[in-house]
Structures are given as structure tokens and as C-alpha cells.
Amino acid sequence: MAWIQINAIVNETLAEPLSDAFMEANAASVTFEDALDQPIFEPDLGTTPVWSQTKVIGLFDAEVDSQQVIDFLSQQMPEISADSYKTEVLEDKDWIRAWMDQFKPMQFGERLWVVPSWTEVPDADAVNLLLDPGLAFGTGTHPTTSLCLSWLDKNSPDNLTVIDYGCGSGILALAAQKLGAKTVTGTDIDPQAISASIENANRNNEQIPFALVKDFDSEPVDLLIANILAGPLKELAPEFQRLLKSGGRLVLSGLLAVQSAELIEHYRQFDIELDEQQSLDEWGLLSGYKK
């Protein structure tokens, strides 16, 4: 099936209203892109990242009359000139196959592989995680996920009790389970993350209890991993202190390397010493223990 894209670059105050107008025009989907290379490292939880200049893109069936769509948008959003809208015809190809081809098996450390569920396992003797990135909250491609997976491979959680806090796709919980953890639980604030984690656990024939944060409770554990963002990691320090045994290990990622010093100092107030640092690109990982 062929498609067309209609897009316009607008300031941040118009991005959401234009998105709504696209949906009223029966767009199949609407996406936002940065128009000026202004990366957003840490949006507020529950918000959609919007840049000061945002490209808003509506996707339509190729048979739609693009001029009629633009006329409708101009009526709904008179503050945006009709000349601002650009139309692009997308090549008619198997988009699902093209998307699937982006994901290849990836190795982390010596033993751990993350393998898309539709590809062959490269090493049958390795620790293989079969993952479907369809609900991609963590597939190993982001530096922070890569740092966490490599840490788990190097620091085997053999016979440990583990919490994956902010489980996303469940990838870290699955890695801990397959690397020998005694028990693993996972939690997240997003219902989609819980669904994705359960699906991926089933795909790997693993039984891991996942629950929304509001429904989650646990006895103190040996190891807690949280790959979130620096802001929530700071807020969650007292909760992580409660969830860790004395001497328990804590692994934090999802932060920028330049944010490490502030988090290290903050966690000392909660008797947690983050004494190891790693970085990949501009991202960081901190690990340590509860005193």
C-alpha cells in the first residue's frame, strides 16, 4: 500500500494543535520530529517531547487528495500558511519487512545475546534473549540498555533476588533471570510496558511477575536495576533504599554522564555508595551498594 506524508514545521505551541488537526483530517498516524537538531534528553514523565521548532508529519493513504487535506488544515489552523505544508510520496514497499530488517542479533559481554524473535539464534550455547521490539521500550540499541546488559553479563546475578525497576520491555529482568537469578520481579508506571514485558517473558518461556508501580511491593532484594532518567532516579532514592537489603547492589542508568556526580552525592544521604561509573557515548551507568 502506497502512502503520502504531509508535513509542516511549526513552533512548539502549535505542534499539538496541528497534530489534532491532522487526526481530524483522518491521518493514519502523526509523528513529531526535531526541525533544528535540538535533542531532548529528559522530557517530563507522561509528556510528549516537543522542540522549539517541530516538524509535524501526517501519514495518509496515497489516494487521498492532498490539496483537500491542506485546505482543511488551513481552515483549522489559519495561523499556519498553506505554503508551509509539504507533501511527499512514500515508496510503496513492505514497510513491516523493512522495519524488521533494522534489528539484528546483538552481543553484550561474553555470554549474552539479544535476538529479535524472527531471526536465527547466532550461538545456541549462549544466553539468548528473544525480544520483540514492536513495543520498543528497550531493545539493547540504546547506550543505557547496552551498559546495563553488559554489567549483568560481567556481574552475574547467580542466586540473587532482583528487581527491574522501570522494566520497559522486560529486557533487563529477562537477562537477570537467564543469567541465574534466584527470583526476578519487574515494575513500571506504563501499562504498555507491563504488557510488553509479559509478552517477552512468555516468548522466552520465563515466568516473571511484572506489575504497575502502584500495585508493586517487594521484600528487600540483593540487586535492583533501574534504567530510567536522572530526575526519577533522584526522586526514587528513598524507595530504592527501602527495597535493597543491607549490602545489596544498586545499578542506575538512563542518566547522562554529566549527571553522575550529582546522583552519587544525593544517594549518599540514603546510605547508598555508588562507587563505580561507566559511560557510553554521553550516557552513564552508576553501580554501588547499600551500607
N, C-alpha and C positions, 0 to 999 in steps of 0.2 A: 504494500500500500504506500502511495506517494504522499508527501506532506509538504506544507509550506510553513515558514516561520514569518511572523510579523513582529517587528521589534521597534522600540524607541528608547532613547537614553533620556532619563529624567532625573531631577533631584530627589533626594531621599523622601521628601514629604509627599511626592506624587507616586512613588513606587507601588505602595499598597493599593491606593485607589485605582491606578491603572491596571493592576493585577485583577482587581474585582471587575473592572470593565471588560477585560479580556474574557473572563469566565462568563459574563453576561452575554458576550458575543459567541458563546459556545466553543471556546478554545478547548482542545483536548487536554492541554496542560499549560501551566505558566511557570517560568523559571526566572530567577534573578541572576545577573552576572555583574561583576565589578567592571565598570567602564574606564577606570583610571588607575588600575594596578594599586588598589588600596586594600591590602589584606586585612581581614578581621580575625584576630587570633582568639578572642574570647568574648563572643556575644553573651548577653544575659541569658540565663536559663529560660526556656519557653518562648524565646523571641526569634524572629527571622532576621538573619543578618542583612542589613541594607547599607549600601555605601553612599557617600555624598553624591556621586553620580552613578546611577544604577541602570544597567540595560535590562529592560523588562521584555521577555520574549514569550509570545503566544504561539502555540503549535496548533495548526489546523489541517484538516483534510485538504488535499491538493485541489479538490473540485470546488472548494468554497470560492466565492467571488471576493478577492482580497480588497478591492476598492469599496465594496459594500461594508466590509468589516472596518476599514479605515474610516469611512463616513460615519459609521455607528460610533466608533471610538471618539471621533471628533465631536460628535453631539454630546457624548457622555463626559468628555474631558476637554472642554473648549480651551483650557489653558495650555494645551499641547497642540502645536501646529500640525496640520495634516502632513506637511512636508517632513516632519520628524520621523514618520513611520517608514521603515524599510522592509521590503519583502524579499524573502529568499526561498528558492525551491530546493528542497532536500532530495538527494539522490534516493531513488527507490531501490532499497536493498533490504536484506534480512537484518534488521536492527538488533533483534534478540541475539542472533549469532555473532554479530559484530561486538555487542556488549560482552558476551560470554568469552570471546577471544581475548579480551583485555586481561583476564585473570589467569595467571599461570601458577603452578605449584611453587611455593617459596620455602626455603630452608632457614631455620633460626637456630643458631648454635650448632651443636654436633648431632643431636638426635631428632629435633622437632621439625616437622613439615606441616604447612598449611596447604591443603589441596582442595581446589574447587570441586564440588561434588560431582561434576560431569566429566572430570578428567581422570586419567590413569594415575595411580599412585607411583611416584618415581622410585621409591625404596620401600619394599614391603616389610623390611625388618626395622624401619624407623618408627618413631612415634608420629602417627599421621592423624591430623585433624581434618575431617571432611567438612567443608564450610560452604554454605550458600550465601554469597554476598548480595542476594536480592534485597534484603533489609539490612543494608551495609552500615552497621554501627561499629564496625571494627573487623577488618579482614586481614590485617597484617601489613597492609600497604602504607599505613601512616607511621611516621617515625616513632611515636609514643607506643603504639601497639607493638612494633618491632622491638623496641627497647624492653618492654615487659616480657615478651615471649623469650627473648634471648636471656633475660635474667632468670626466668623459670628454668630454662634448659641448663643454665650453669649452676643454679642453686636448687637442686632437686627437692621438691616438696614431699619426699618419701615419708609416708605415715604421719603427715601433718594434717591438722584441721585448717581449712582455708575458706576465706570469704572473698568473692569477687564483687567489689562494691562499685556499682555503675557498670553492670555487666555488658551492656550493649548487645553484641551478637552472641555473647557467652564464650567468646574465643579464649579468654584467659582462664575461666572456670574449667573449660574442657581441657586446656593444656595442663592445668594443675592436676586434674583427675587422671589424665592419661600418663602423667609423669609420676604417678604413685601416691597422690594424696590420700589420706585416710578418709576424710569427708570433705565435700566442697558444697558451698551454697553460694547463690548469687542474688543480687538485688539491683533495682534500677527505678528511676522515677517515671519512666516511659513505658506504657503498656505494650507498645510495639517492640521494644527491646526485650521484654519478657517473652513475648510470642516468638521472636527470632531466636532467642536463647534456647527455648524449649524445643523448637524445630531442629536446631543444630545439635542439641543433645540427643534427640531421637535419631537423627541421621547418623550419629556416631555410636548408637546403641549404648548410650550412657544415661544413667538416672541421676540427674542433678536437680535439687529443688531450687526454683527461681521464684522470687516474689517481689511485688512492688515495695518500695521503701516503707510506705505507710503500713504494710502488713508484715514487714520483716522483723524478726527478732532472732537473736542467737546468743548462745553462751560464748564467753571469750575463747578466741581461737589462737592457733600458733602463727598464722600468716594471714595478713589482709592485704589485698592488692586493689588499688583504686587508680584507674586511668580516666580522669575526669577533666577538670580545668583548675587552674590555680585558685580562683575565687572560692568555688565549692570546697576544694581541699582544705583551705584555711578554715572555713566555717565548720567543717566536719571533724576538726581535730579532737574536740571532746568526745564525740561519738566513737571515733576510732580508738581513743584511749580506753573507752569502756569495752569495746569489742575485742581488744587484744589481751592475751594473758601476759603476766609479767615475763619479760624476756622474749615475748612474741615479736615477730618480724613484721615490718610495715614497708610496702613498696608503693610509692606515689609517682604517677606520671600524668601526662596531659598538660604539663606546665611548660612554659618557655624556660630555657636555661638561665636567662637573666632573672627569673623569679625565684630561683633556688634559694638564695641566701635568706630572703625574707621568710620563706616557708621553714627553713631549718631553724631559724631563731624562734619563730612562732611555736613550732612543735615542742621546743624545749620547755615551754610553760606547762606542757601536758606530759612531762616525764618521758618524752619520746626523742631519742637521739638519732637524727638522720645523718649517718656518718659516711655514706657512700654516695657519690654522684656520677652519673653518666650523661652523655649528650649525643644527639644525632641530629645533624643539621642545626636548627636553632632550638630544638626541643630537648627537654631534660627528663631524667628519672632520678629519684631520690630513694634510698633504702636505708633502713636502720632498725632500731629495736626499742621496745618499751622497757624502761628501767624497772 
